[in-house]
Amino acid sequence: MKSNCSNLCFLSALACQLAECMDEKELEVLAIDLTTLGDMLASLLAHQSVCKND
């Protein structure tokens, strides 16, 4: 199994840097937008997978 520790370290450092330069409301909006982006990408991948199997 491949380790994703480097990705986790990068994301952790990025989150800390963003938290230092953005206020709570800005962070809240960014978090929601990134969650939405992740959900949309997952949906696109699922649809592509279904279309390939047809």
C-alpha atoms as an extended CHARMM CRD file, in Angstrom:
* protein
*
        54  EXT
         1         1  MET       CA              0.0000000000        0.0000000000        0.0000000000  PROA      1               0.0000000000
         2         2  LYS       CA              1.3420000000        3.4010000000       -1.0080000000  PROA      2               0.0000000000
         3         3  SER       CA              1.7460000000        5.9540000000        1.7860000000  PROA      3               0.0000000000
         4         4  ASN       CA              0.1640000000        9.3810000000        1.3540000000  PROA      4               0.0000000000
         5         5  CYS       CA              2.0440000000       10.9220000000        4.2570000000  PROA      5               0.0000000000
         6         6  SER       CA              3.7170000000       13.5440000000        2.0860000000  PROA      6               0.0000000000
         7         7  ASN       CA              0.2930000000       14.6800000000        0.8430000000  PROA      7               0.0000000000
         8         8  LEU       CA             -1.0100000000       14.8310000000        4.4090000000  PROA      8               0.0000000000
         9         9  CYS       CA              2.0030000000       16.8480000000        5.5690000000  PROA      9               0.0000000000
        10        10  PHE       CA              1.5730000000       19.2620000000        2.6710000000  PROA      10              0.0000000000
        11        11  LEU       CA             -2.1490000000       19.6980000000        3.3310000000  PROA      11              0.0000000000
        12        12  SER       CA             -1.5510000000       20.2040000000        7.0410000000  PROA      12              0.0000000000
        13        13  ALA       CA              1.0690000000       22.8770000000        6.3850000000  PROA      13              0.0000000000
        14        14  LEU       CA             -1.2010000000       24.5660000000        3.8500000000  PROA      14              0.0000000000
        15        15  ALA       CA             -4.1100000000       24.5970000000        6.3090000000  PROA      15              0.0000000000
        16        16  CYS       CA             -1.9190000000       26.1640000000        8.9830000000  PROA      16              0.0000000000
        17        17  GLN       CA             -0.6670000000       28.8480000000        6.6040000000  PROA      17              0.0000000000
        18        18  LEU       CA             -4.1950000000       29.6890000000        5.4560000000  PROA      18              0.0000000000
        19        19  ALA       CA             -5.4190000000       29.8640000000        9.0530000000  PROA      19              0.0000000000
        20        20  GLU       CA             -2.7060000000       32.4050000000        9.8330000000  PROA      20              0.0000000000
        21        21  CYS       CA             -3.6580000000       34.8120000000        7.0480000000  PROA      21              0.0000000000
        22        22  MET       CA             -7.4460000000       34.4240000000        6.7700000000  PROA      22              0.0000000000
        23        23  ASP       CA            -10.1830000000       35.2530000000        9.2460000000  PROA      23              0.0000000000
        24        24  GLU       CA            -12.7730000000       32.7140000000       10.4370000000  PROA      24              0.0000000000
        25        25  LYS       CA            -15.4540000000       33.7130000000        7.9250000000  PROA      25              0.0000000000
        26        26  GLU       CA            -13.0250000000       33.4950000000        4.9980000000  PROA      26              0.0000000000
        27        27  LEU       CA            -11.8280000000       30.0770000000        6.1790000000  PROA      27              0.0000000000
        28        28  GLU       CA            -15.4010000000       28.8980000000        6.5750000000  PROA      28              0.0000000000
        29        29  VAL       CA            -16.2750000000       29.8980000000        3.0040000000  PROA      29              0.0000000000
        30        30  LEU       CA            -13.0800000000       28.3500000000        1.6420000000  PROA      30              0.0000000000
        31        31  ALA       CA            -13.7360000000       25.0940000000        3.5030000000  PROA      31              0.0000000000
        32        32  ILE       CA            -17.2850000000       24.8770000000        2.1340000000  PROA      32              0.0000000000
        33        33  ASP       CA            -16.1110000000       25.6890000000       -1.3940000000  PROA      33              0.0000000000
        34        34  LEU       CA            -13.3620000000       23.0380000000       -1.2590000000  PROA      34              0.0000000000
        35        35  THR       CA            -15.8160000000       20.4600000000        0.0800000000  PROA      35              0.0000000000
        36        36  THR       CA            -18.1940000000       21.3060000000       -2.7670000000  PROA      36              0.0000000000
        37        37  LEU       CA            -15.3630000000       20.9690000000       -5.2810000000  PROA      37              0.0000000000
        38        38  GLY       CA            -14.4300000000       17.5690000000       -3.8610000000  PROA      38              0.0000000000
        39        39  ASP       CA            -18.0410000000       16.4050000000       -4.0160000000  PROA      39              0.0000000000
        40        40  MET       CA            -18.3910000000       17.6030000000       -7.6020000000  PROA      40              0.0000000000
        41        41  LEU       CA            -15.1900000000       15.8260000000       -8.6550000000  PROA      41              0.0000000000
        42        42  ALA       CA            -16.3770000000       12.6060000000       -6.9850000000  PROA      42              0.0000000000
        43        43  SER       CA            -19.6950000000       12.9090000000       -8.8060000000  PROA      43              0.0000000000
        44        44  LEU       CA            -17.9840000000       13.4410000000      -12.1670000000  PROA      44              0.0000000000
        45        45  LEU       CA            -15.7510000000       10.4230000000      -11.6170000000  PROA      45              0.0000000000
        46        46  ALA       CA            -18.7300000000        8.2610000000      -10.6690000000  PROA      46              0.0000000000
        47        47  HSD       CA            -20.6370000000        9.3580000000      -13.7640000000  PROA      47              0.0000000000
        48        48  GLN       CA            -17.6180000000        8.6870000000      -15.9780000000  PROA      48              0.0000000000
        49        49  SER       CA            -17.2730000000        5.2240000000      -14.4660000000  PROA      49              0.0000000000
        50        50  VAL       CA            -20.9380000000        4.4350000000      -15.1370000000  PROA      50              0.0000000000
        51        51  CYS       CA            -20.7200000000        5.7190000000      -18.7090000000  PROA      51              0.0000000000
        52        52  LYS       CA            -17.6460000000        3.5670000000      -19.4290000000  PROA      52              0.0000000000
        53        53  ASN       CA            -19.5030000000        0.4520000000      -18.2570000000  PROA      53              0.0000000000
        54        54  ASP       CA            -22.4880000000        1.0270000000      -20.5740000000  PROA      54              0.0000000000
